[in-house]
Amino acid sequence: MANKSAILRLSRVRLADAEKELGGIPLNAFFVFGEYSHFSKPRGFGVTFIQSGEPCEVRLSDKLTRSTLGRVDAIIRHEIGHVVDALCPVAWLNQWAKQRKVELPSTPEVRADKIAEAVWGEPLLYDRDTVQNTMVGTPNRPAHLGL
């Protein structure tokens, strides 16, 4: 379990990691805690809002403060996957990932997971609650979650 400021610090570290791994491409994004309708669902921990010409907003649920570090880190990495997908040209990103031995699908949720894998060099796992995790779980997105 972590407090909000520790989670926001980790998100800034992970965002800087991603920028470095992408060769210095700036990722215009910020992380905040706030409300969102999806957060009422058991799997609702984060959402990324993307608007043309504006920074990406990654909104996190307060539930993350009651989560394990593995879940917190994985949610942050997954949401950064969405940010990278929104801000990098598709053809360039696909080629970059392929050089890292990761094939990027076209479906948004799996794509965000795979982008995170390409950035950090390890797949996101899905824990017993079918939520992303970096420490425990299976490396395949459960089929019942959809794409």
C-alpha positions, 0 to 999 in steps of 0.5 A: 500500500502506498500514499497518493504522493508516493504513487504520483512520484512513481508515475513521474519516474515511470514516465521519465523511464518511458521517455528515455526508452523511446529515445527522448520523445517527450510524453506530454502527460500528467497524473492526478487522483480523481473520480471517474465512473469506471472506478466504481467497478472492481477493476477500475483503477486508472483511465487516460484522457487524450485530447488533441493538442492537450497534455494526456491526463492519467486519472487514478482511483483512490483505490490504488492507495490500498493496492500492492506495489505490483498492482500500482506499478502495472496500472501506471505502466499500462496507462503510460502505454496508452499515452505512448500510443496516443503521442507516437506515430503508429508506424514508428511505434510499431517498428520501435516495438518490433526492434524490441521483439514485441508485436503491437496489436491494433486493439487498444487495451492489449496494445497498451499492455504490449507497449508497456512490455516494450518499454520495460522489457517484461510483460504485464501480468494479470493477478487473481482479480484479473488486474494488471500486476508486475509481481504476480499473475499470468502474462496473458490478458484474460479473454473474458476482459475483451480487447 
